Amino acid sequence: MKNLFFSLLLLTTFSCVKKQANKKQVLEDISQEQQLAGSPPMGWNSWNYYGKHQINENLIIRIIDSISASGLQDAGYEYIVIDGGWRDTKLGANGELLPHPIKFPNGIKRLANYAHSKGLKFGLHTVPGTADCINDPVGGYGKEEIHIQQFVDWGIDFIKLDKCKFKGGWNEDLLKDTYFKWHKLLKEKSNSIVLSISAYRWREWYPEVSQMARTTGDISARVAGMSGTDAVFDGTIKESESTWKLLTVMEVAKINDKSAQFAGNGFWNDPDMLVTGEHGLTYTEQQSHFALWCIMSSPLMLGNNPLNMSKDEKSIILNEEAITINQDPTEQGKRIRQENDTEVWAKKLKDGKVAVLLLNRNQKAEKNISLHLNDIGLSQNVSVKDVYNKKELGTAKDVLAFDIPPKSCLFLLLTQ
């Protein structure tokens, strides 16, 4: 009986030690995953500008060169992601993915190696169901190990896993199980691939599985034939204009704001790629758009044409202080007030500073927008800096108030 007691004691002790070791391993694994995206990922994605049919191997090489030489890479835009259009329309005999034989004749590994030679990282779009978004039977369902091993062998650093289509239709349990399977296999085969979920709305399990995940449907962009500022920035898009309901910049921001509390610790809410550049926005609308993505700690994935960037566009997307605000991992900034067509957004930063966005959505009229400093946790005199104009605006006490032109913003950095 005594021996039995000691045997049980040893077994219990061993079990506790094992649980502690397992817990320690889990914490180490979580920490390692968080390090993949300690701040919101930055890069470029082909979809918004080029879509599925305009991309090819030579174009991607030229874009890699442009991003490397234009200052984008130095600013932090490091991921080059090819969205839909790189695959053949069928899988191989063993269920493997096949690069499109005409558009990508030398395969994917060559492009990944080329990006790496420039100090950049390389990513691909793929689908976890049975078909891609236009029903080509190239999905990874049941072939996850084959496809993930291909990505590892090719040297892929970023996977955009786009829900797209499942024969018979997705249900929530199937969707969750499928994404968890991808997460598990990626952990087993690689510890350096960022997983980006694109499943069009927020789900509570996203932070367990991925480093970034879409909270909304697709943003309006050139690829869908959208043009004009109302269609892209702040209008109402008629459903008849697209078989897939597209969202404006402001619609996306409103939806993304709802899950702000879940961002951080290596996971970031994704309100879709940026639409700076040739997507129909005015200069001031592009400023507002980029400032919103920075305040919301969103991944800064450009959706532009890096081969033809205007001076105005570059002044926005290369703004060092705006990017620093975005990359600060303290929190996802939030909309703290809306009154008719004016809004105030704020993000607390790790050094006690606060980024503030005063946004006038009115189409024609200038608006005076004010903010009580105690609403953002500041109570003393603060120094005020205009982020875009790189200009000190003096100090403020108790209240900030500025006249903002129509369809414009003032992006501020406040220092106590």
Disulfide bonds with the S-S distance in Angstrom:
Cys133-Cys164 1.72
